[in-house]
Amino acid sequence: MTQAITPAATAHALPRTDAQRLWNALMELARLGATPKGGVNRQALTDLDRQARDLFIDWCKAEGCTIRIDSIGNIFARRAGSEPHSPAVMTGSHIDTQPTGGKYDGCFGVLAGLEVIRTLNQHDIRTRAPIEVVAWTNEEGCRFSPCMMGSGVFAGQLGLDDMLGHTDADGIRVGQALDDIGYRGQDSVATSEIQAYFEAHIEQGPILEDTERTIGVVIGALGQRWFDLTLTGMEAHAGPTPMNLRKDALLGAAELTQAVNRIALEHAPHGRGTVGSLAVHPGSRNVIPGEVKMSIDLRHLTPEALIEMAHALERAIDEVCQRHGLEHTLTPTADFAPQYFEEECVSAIRQGAEALKLSHMDIVSGAGHDAIFIGRVAPAAMIFVPCENGISHNESEFASQSDLHDGCNVLLRAVVQAAGVDQQKEG
């Protein structure tokens, strides 16, 4: 009979992953789209993305994995288990990058999953449940919006036909781009096929480094509400127009930027508020701005607080516009509910870190990740490792080989704990 090993047995029986092999894979993948400053520009569904996908598939096939590609281009690489019809333990992330991205964001999670399979193969360890490594399509959302597109379609949170019709700045549709690189698949992969999902990732923030912890046990992710705000005043000559008679849209935008910051601080510790972009019209030094378009990003761990923050924003906009004689249009552009990860998956990660005697802490993700969508349809959790100075979405993004290795070893233990080991195979 086959029998799943216990968490304690897992810790002692499993080997360590190969730190150098994982690092070499990351560096080889990073050559595709390498930038002069040491980063990576490999945006979704470009030819560079095709090359990265091809390389990933070649590596997986070399390990005996079967490959499936669904209609949004997600790649599923499956290592068979002794119970092939059991739901799979899935792990992965994404390999597309920002225009000025780094080597580790997303790529670590995909290649850590591959390293788990390589380690199990190297040591001839057969799991009961299949293990599946996935590379999700267009997580970054920089060429095509929205972000987390592939996992969102897979999880039924985003409509396939709608997403295939989204266009980039040149008018190229997602569907056309998938066809151009040969990655519009026809395989059907169901959410019911997932027993558990684990995603390893760099933290993309400074908390682990600041607290000198190696592993972040991610218990959940902040909900997000995004808005586009247009403030409309009146262009006028900067000299003849008295201050008290102006309708300065940029002055209103400045006050609302402060209000967004204040609202987030009032909802500490999990409140976040960011104005990430401003477009000022007409943009002349001696003309009072008549229009400003700005983005607003609100985040929190609880749905109630996120709603309160949005209401506070609406009140601030009304007050500022009334005081400065402005009109406004507020358009919601994204609404992601907070995500609490499955306790059993979270516990498996915590136990893995403890078994390896790695310093760890519970942590909340402030960024969006594919695990958020997958966590709505299957048990899921995430593993964070530190990144230098908390920097990500930047060509200087860096994570140490040692930390990446530790995170991969925790992933191995969590995946095998969920998948179980075929005791007959083990002797």
N, C-alpha and C positions, 0 to 999 in steps of 0.2 A: 504494500500500500504506500501511496505518497502521503507526506505529512508536512505541513508548514512548520518551519522552525520557529522557535520563540525569539523575541527580541534579544534576550540575553545570549542565546546561542548564536544569533546572527552576528553580534558584535565580536565574538571570539572566533567564529568559523570563517568569516569572510576575509579575503586578502585586501590589500590596499590597491587603489588604482595607480596607474603609472603617471606620475607628475610630468615627466618629460614628454611623454607621448601626447598627453592632453595639451601641453604648451605648444608643441610642434604643430599640432593640428590647428590651434588658434592662430599661430603665426602664418601658416600656409594659407588659411582662409583669408587672412587679413591682407594678403598680397593682391587679392582681387578687389580693385577699387582703392588701392593704397594712395594716400595723399602725400604731398611733399612734407607736411608737418607731422607725419607719423600716424595719421588717422586713417579713416576709411570712408569713401563715398560710394556706397553700393545700394542705391535706392531700389525700391520694390519694382519688380517686373521689367527691369532694364536688362541689357545683355550681360552686364556684370553679375546681376542677380541670377541669370540663367547659368552662368559659369559656376557660381557658388553652389547652386542647386545640383548641377551635374556632379561636382566634386563630392558633395555630401552623399549623393546617391551611390557614387562609385565606392566610397568608403564603406557605406552600409552593406552594399552587395558583397564586398570583400569579406564581410563578417557573417555572410549567410542570411542576411535579412531579405524578406520579401517587401516590395515597394508598392504602395498605393498612392495615387494622386487624385484628389477630389476636384469638383468643378470650380472651386475658387483657387486651386493651385496648392492647397496644403499638401505636404509630403509626409506620409506615414511609413516608417521603416520598422518592420516587425521581426523580432526574434521569437521563434516558436517556443512554446512551453510544453511540458509533458501533458498538460490538459489543454489542447489547442482551442477548444471551444469556450474556455473560460474567458470572462472579460479581461482585457489587457490592463496591465499597469503602464500608464503612459507618462512620458517625461519629454520635455523639449522647451522650445522658445522660438526665436526667429533669427534669420540671418540677413534681413534687410537693415540698412543703417540710415542715419540722418545724413544730409549733405556734408556736414563736417562732424561725422561720427567717430567713434572709437572702435577698438578691436574686440571689446568684451561684451558690450550691451547686446543681449539676446544671443549672440554667438556662443558665449560660455554655456548657456543652458542647453543648446542643441548639441554641442560637442562634449559636454559632460555626460549627456545621455548616451552618446556614441561610445565614450570611454567606459561607461558602465557595461555596455554590451561587450566591448573588447576585453575587459577584465574578466567577465564571466566566461567568455569563450577561451581566453588564455588559460584559465584555471579549471576548465571543463565543469562548470557549475550549471546545472540545468534547473530552471525555475518551473514551478507548476503552471502558473499563469504566463501567458505571453508578455513580453516587454516590448513596448512600441515607442520609438523616438519620433517626434513630430517637429517639423519646421513649418511654422504658421506663416501665411502670406500677409505681407503689408501690415506688420505690427506698428511701424513708426507713423504711418499716415502722412508723411511729408510730401510724397509725390501724388498720392491719391488719398483723399479723406473718405471715411474717418479712419482713425487709428484702430488697431486690433481687428482689422477687417476679416482676416481668414478665420480666426477663432470665433469671431462674432457670428459669421455665417454658419460655421460648423455647429455652434451652440444654439442656433435658431434665434439669436438676438438681433441679427441683421438679415435683411432679405437678399437672397442670392441675385435675383434679377435686378434689383435696385443697385446693388453693389457693382455688378458687371457693367452697368451703365454709367457709373461715375467716371469723370474725366480728369485728366491732369491739366496743367497750364497750357499745353499745346493742343488740347482737345482730344487726346487719345483716350479711348475708353478702357476700363479695366479688362473687359472681355477681349478687346483687340490686343492689348498688351500681353495677356496670357497666351493668346494664339501666336503672337509674334515670337515669343520665346519658347513655345511648345509645351506650356505647362497648364493648359486648360484640361484637366483630367476628367475621366469618366467613372472613376471608382466611387462606390458608395460606402461611406464609413459612418456608422451610427453612434450617437452618444451612448447608447445602451451597451456598446462594446467596451466602455471604460470602467474598470474597477476602481481606479484611483489615478490622480494626476499630480505629479510633482514637477515644479519648475525651479531650477537653480538660476540665480541671477546676481549680478553685482548690485549693491545696495542703491547706487545712484544718489546717495546722500552721505552726510558726514557722521551719523550717529555711531555706527560700529567702530569707526576709527577713533572717534572722540572718547568712547568708553572702553577702548582697547579690548573689544570682543571680536572673535573670529567668525562666529556664526550668528546670523539673525534668523530666529525662528519666527516666520511671518504668520501672524495670527489673523490678519485681515488687511484690507486695502480701503483707502479713503474713497468715499463717493465723490463724484465730480459733477458740477453744473457749470457749463460754459455759456457765455452770452456774447453777442456782438451789439455794441451800443453806438448809435449815431446821435451826436448832439448838433443841433442846427441853430446858429445865431445869425449874425449879419456881418458880412465883410464891410469894412470901412477904413478910411485913411487913418493911419496911426498918429498923425500929427493933429489935424483939426478936430478929432472926435474926443470930447471930454470923457474922463474915466467913468463918470456916473451915468453916461448915456450909451455906453457900449453894450453890445450883446456878444461877448467874447466866448466862443465855444471852447477854446483851449483853456481858458481860466476855469470853466466848468469841469473840463476833463481833469485838470490838475486837482481840483477839490475832490472829485470822485475817486481819483487814484488814492488819495489819502483816506477816503472813506472806506475803500475796499480793504486797505491795510488795517484800519481800525476795527472793522467788522471781524476780520480774521483773528485779531488779538483778543477781542472780546469772547471768542469761542475757543480759547486755548484749552488743552495743548494740541488738539488735533485740527484746529481751524487753519485754513490756508486761503490766502486771497492774493491774486496776481493780476495786474494789468500788463499784458505781454506785448501789446503792439498799439501804436498810435499813428493815425494818418491824418495830417493837418492840411486843410484846404483854405486858401490857395497856396500857402507855403511861401509867401513873400515877406521879407523882413519888415516892410513898412505898411503891411495890411493886417488889420485885426482879423484873426481866424474866424471864418464864418461857419465852418463845419469841421468836426473831428469824428473820426471813426476809431473805436477802441475795442479791444477784446478784454473780457473779464473772466477769470477762472476762479471758482470757489470750490473748496474741498473740505470734507469732514468725515469722521468715522461713523457718525450716527445720522440716520435719515432726518430725525427731528431737527438737529442742529443745522443741517444743510438747508432745510426749508426755512428756518429762522434767518439764516444768513442771506438767502435770496430775498426774503421779505425786507430785511434791513437795507439791502441794496436798492430795492425799488423805492423805499421811503427816501433814501439819500438822493436818488436821482430826481424824484419829484421836488424835493426841497431845493436842490441846487438849481434846477431848471426854472423854478418859480422866482428864485432870488435874482437870477441873471437874465431873465427874459428869453430862455432857450426853449426849443422844442426837442423832443427826443423820440427815438424808436429803439426799443430793446427787443432783441431777437434771440431766443434760446437756440443754441447750436449743438449742445450735447447734454445728456442727463444720464449719468452712470450711478446706480445705487451703490452704497457701501457694500463691501463683500466681507463676510466673516468666513474664514476657512474651516473645513471639517476638522473637528477636534482629534479624531483618530489619526488623520494625516499629519496634523501639527505635532501630535505626540510622537509619531514615528520619527520625525525630524529631530525633535528634542532628545529622544532616546539615542538616536544615532550620534548626536553631538556629545552626549554624556558618555556613551560607550567609548568614544575616541578621546575622551578627556579634553575636549575643546571648549574654550570659553564661549558662552553663548548668552543670548538674551531674547526675550519676546520683543517683537518689533512690528510696527504697522507700516505698510507700503503707502507712500504718498503718490507714487506714480501708477499709471495704468499698466497692466500686464495681461497677457493672454490667459493666465490662470484665473483672472477675475471672471471672464466669460465662461471658462470651463467649469469653474466652481459653482456655477448656477445650474449645471446639469449633471455633475459628478463630484464625488469627494475630491478635494484638492487642497494643496498647500504649497508654500514657497520656501526656498532656502536663500538667504542673502549672505554674501561675503563682502568684505570692505572694498571700497575703491578709494584711491589716493585723493585726499582732500574733498571727498564727496563729489568729485567732478565726473559728469557724464554728459552725453550728447555734445561731446567736445573731442577734438583730435588728441588732446593731451590725456584723455581717459586712461587710467592704469589700475590694474589689480595685480598683486604679486603672485608668482607661481605657487608659492606656499599656500596662500589663502585659497586660490582656485582649487588646488589639490585637496585641501581640507573640505571645501564645499562639495567637491565631487565624491569624496569618501562618505560624507553624510548622505548624499543622494543615493549612492550605492546601497547603503544600509536601509534607507527608507524604502527604496524600490523593492529590494529583496524581501524585506519584512512583509510588504504588501503582497508580493507575488508568491512567496513561499518557495521552498527548495524541495526538489524531488529527492527524498531520502534514499530511494533505491539507487538513483544515479550516484549519490554521494557515498554509497557503500554501506 
